[in-house]
Amino acid sequence: MQDLLIALGNIFEPDSLFVLIIGTLAGMVIGSLPGLSSTMGVALVIPITFSMSPENSLILLGAVYVSSVYGGSITAILLRTPGTDASIATALDGYPLAQQGRGAEAVGMATIASLIGGIFSTILLIAVAPPLSRIALSFGPVDYAVLAVFGMVTIIGVVSSNPIKGAVSAAAGLLLATIGMDNFTATQRFTFGESSLFDGVPLLPALIGLFSISQAIALSVPKSASILSETADISHGRPYPSVELIRKCLRTIMKSSIIGSAIGVLPGAGTSIAAFISYNEARRSSKTPENFGKGEIEGVAASEAANNAVTGGTLVPTLTLGIPGNAVTAVFVGGLTIHGMAPGPRLFTDFADVTYTLILSLFLANLMFAIIGLGVGRYLVYVTRIPGSVLGPLVLAFSFIGTYALRNNLFDVGLALCFGILGYFMERRNYPAAPLVIALILGPIFEVNFRRAMQISSWDLTIFFDRPLTIFLMVLVVAAVALPVWQHRKAKRAIAESIGNESATEKS
Amino acid sequence: MTVTTLFKSATATAAITLSVAAAPALAEYPERPVTMIVAWGAGGSTDTMARIFSDYIGEDLGQRFVVENREGAGGEVGWTALANAEADGYTIGLINSPSFESKGIVRDDVGYSMEDIRPLVNVVTDPGVIAVSADSPYETLDDFVEAAKENPGELSVSHEGVGGDDHLAALDFTDKAGIDVNFVTFDGNAEATAALQGGHIDAFEGNMSEVANQIENGSVRALAVWSSERMDAIPDVPTGQEQGYDVISAASRGLAVPAELSDEQYNTLLEAARGVIENEEFRAELAELNMPVVPIYGEDFVQFLENNRDTLQNLWEKDPWIEQ
């Protein structure tokens, strides 16, 4: 308690508040720029923290982390260019809303959902950090393998009205995921001697290509360039979502906050998976699921509440055990270590005041980005007024700079361009890009964990039926496949019946 | 601005640029910021060390040393970049032993050759550690060996990639102990220690700096450290030799330069590095990170890596660690 009071004193120091504001702004900008990921943002500011006090450097890292996850939503909604992979699901409904002239409203909803999700997960972090991290540890390689399958099955069902096209896209992602050095045998697979591919197809260039460059190409092609100029008429839209609308989405936001926090605690699964699972859940429980993908604001709320709820969740195992849940928190561990703070239980004993300063700064950073987002986010809708001929090259330039900056590697830029062309044609043929990207992330997680499980059990497949947790996860997978099929059948039967009734009436 | 004035200012600028460009012949090296290639991502142990080192050497030589992360392929991307970099003294890099020497033994299409890179100085030597979770029944190496003998092919030991120092140490240990265990490949120690604490694997093979904090806070129990003497960071952990298992293994991190670098610049860097390594503040910072400073300078470091390569080459020819 005393530590909490010290932390409270720390955070309201003028220099700490200054760092917090700078961090929040920087995070929002980094997050909203395609190609600059949260991981990259946090990694970029670590060198700056060298000369700071431990308190201030953690405030900076925390602020950049949470606000960059939020920042991705603005461009996802207004430009269909998710600033980070966390906001891929946000674009599904956010962009159609922007096209309908409700961009400002969608950004407002995203901000409120992000705020609630972020605050919820921070409360969770401060309240139940140690017990929750023990749940995360009980996930072994077998469980991760099943979880990866669950993620892929869910995503295929989520993003496309045509599951076959979704599955084709995911299959392409899985194939691409086989490229790279096999760490189990130290052999190269499909790299053709290109050292930049030894670690597999780099995710961010693929992401930037599929989501940003494809968009830049679309903007530069005459006719399709008008996609954005059509959306430019936002003056009629509401600047903020109505209280009634927020109240309507509150259930979804709370549910997504819980899902996001829970997924955040699990190592490996990150913001994008949480967003997709919550999005799918929102659609499943909606009275009007057919509106999803066409501009349902509840979809934006679900995705954004979930991805920001992940932030607090990922810090649970990071801070309590020193086990980072994802790439961003892995960088966090580096940031902590630089200041001589060993991640682990000692953070809550020896360095409790610093650790609580970090947690409190997450609260403030969430409030800060919400204030800035609600204040300025509305005006950010005007970026859609920029003609395609300006915006296209601008997106292209940012994409190239971002891609190059990731590894200082020109090969990646070419790769991003290839993915951009692929993404452009996929979109024209109505193949969703998200399953490809998700499969690119989850494919290796599945492969590696499946092989680990087999190494542990000496190729005994019964390891999948050894523990209740694994069986529970497999039931989830079966449900994720069966539910949409069942719903589809039910809908079909309903249609068939109504047609039957109609023809019956016609005859009479 | 008219065309003439534009032309005039352009010539003026050109003249200034030329005079500046001509200066290096007289000025002291380094004249401008030096790039330090780190073949791993930001925030990792090599990166952390490099960033601390760059601050000290930069202050010493009066120029910024800028860390550039060129990660990928277990170091190969960065080392290939270092091997191909211009040998003008403005690109140096970090190398990691034994990965640096072992790649060329396993594959003949490695992007760099050891001959293209001249080792400068070894900074840190991080010994191998075998550890179990705090609630594991094994207290000593003998406990573990006994259990493995009773249940051949049942216990699992993690390592971080085939052919890396962890894998080689684990192979050496199980070979000398005469036990048969399942090796489980992980990509990093974070996942492996999580699996260890969750009870999914029985033992973890990694480097000391990666788990020293967890050993200290009691969430992980080290059975042995693969060094000839006990380490300051984990004084209660016995060596393998103390327990009758003659296994020595470590990961080393040092600096290197492109092979063609002039001796003059090489020596400037070597002396500056010596100054950094002898600096008490620098040593204190690395001690805080549980990274043992083991300096090996210049030609000795070259010899050290060559010896290592020969040992690995013999081992490979006798008993390849990767099935072919």
Contacts between the chains, C-beta under 8 A, distances in Angstrom:
chain1	res1	chain2	res2	distance
A	43	B	41	7.7
A	43	B	42	4.1
A	43	B	43	6.2
A	46	B	42	6.6
A	46	B	43	6.6
A	47	B	51	6.7
A	47	B	67	7.8
A	50	B	51	7.4
A	50	B	55	7.3
A	136	B	194	7.7
A	137	B	194	6.0
A	137	B	197	5.3
A	137	B	198	3.8
A	138	B	198	5.5
A	138	B	199	7.9
A	139	B	198	6.7
A	140	B	195	6.3
A	140	B	198	5.9
A	140	B	199	7.8
A	140	B	200	3.4
A	141	B	184	7.7
A	141	B	195	6.8
A	141	B	200	6.1
A	181	B	73	5.8
A	181	B	74	7.1
A	183	B	161	4.9
A	183	B	162	6.8
A	183	B	185	5.7
A	183	B	187	6.2
A	184	B	162	6.4
A	184	B	185	4.8
A	185	B	162	6.1
A	185	B	322	6.2
A	185	B	323	7.1
A	186	B	106	6.0
A	186	B	107	7.6
A	186	B	161	7.3
A	186	B	162	4.4
A	186	B	163	5.1
A	186	B	322	5.4
A	187	B	322	8.0
A	188	B	107	8.0
A	193	B	109	6.0
A	195	B	72	6.8
A	195	B	73	5.7
A	195	B	76	5.8
A	195	B	77	5.2
A	195	B	80	5.7
A	195	B	111	4.8
A	196	B	72	6.5
A	196	B	77	6.7
A	198	B	72	5.7
A	198	B	73	3.0
A	198	B	74	7.7
A	198	B	76	6.1
A	198	B	77	6.8
A	199	B	71	7.6
A	199	B	72	4.6
A	199	B	73	5.7
A	199	B	77	7.9
A	267	B	190	7.6
A	267	B	191	7.0
A	267	B	194	5.9
A	268	B	191	8.0
A	317	B	194	7.5
A	321	B	194	7.6
A	321	B	197	7.0
A	321	B	219	6.7
A	322	B	190	8.0
A	322	B	193	7.9
A	322	B	213	6.2
A	322	B	214	6.5
A	323	B	190	5.5
A	323	B	193	6.5
A	323	B	194	4.6
A	323	B	197	7.8
A	324	B	190	5.5
A	330	B	43	6.3
A	330	B	188	7.9
A	330	B	190	6.4
A	331	B	42	6.4
A	331	B	43	4.3
A	333	B	43	6.9
A	333	B	190	7.6
A	334	B	42	6.9
A	334	B	43	2.7
A	334	B	44	6.9
A	334	B	47	7.2
A	334	B	48	6.0
A	335	B	43	7.0
A	337	B	48	6.4
A	337	B	289	6.1
A	338	B	48	6.4
A	338	B	51	7.8
A	340	B	288	4.7
A	340	B	289	7.9
A	342	B	213	3.7
A	342	B	216	7.2
A	342	B	217	7.3
A	343	B	213	7.1
A	344	B	213	5.4
A	344	B	214	6.3
A	344	B	217	4.8
A	344	B	219	6.8
A	345	B	217	5.4
A	345	B	219	7.3
A	346	B	213	7.6
A	346	B	216	8.0
A	346	B	217	5.6
A	407	B	69	7.1
A	407	B	70	6.4
A	407	B	71	6.3
A	407	B	72	6.8
A	407	B	77	7.7
A	408	B	68	5.9
A	408	B	69	7.5
A	408	B	70	6.0
A	409	B	70	7.2
A	409	B	72	8.0
A	409	B	77	7.6
A	448	B	185	7.7
A	448	B	187	7.0
A	451	B	185	7.3
A	452	B	184	5.1
A	452	B	185	6.7
A	452	B	186	7.3
A	452	B	195	7.9
A	455	B	156	6.9
A	455	B	182	5.3
A	455	B	183	6.5
A	455	B	184	4.5
A	455	B	185	6.9
A	456	B	156	4.7
A	456	B	182	5.9
A	456	B	184	5.7
A	456	B	200	6.9
A	456	B	201	6.6
A	458	B	153	5.7
A	458	B	182	6.0
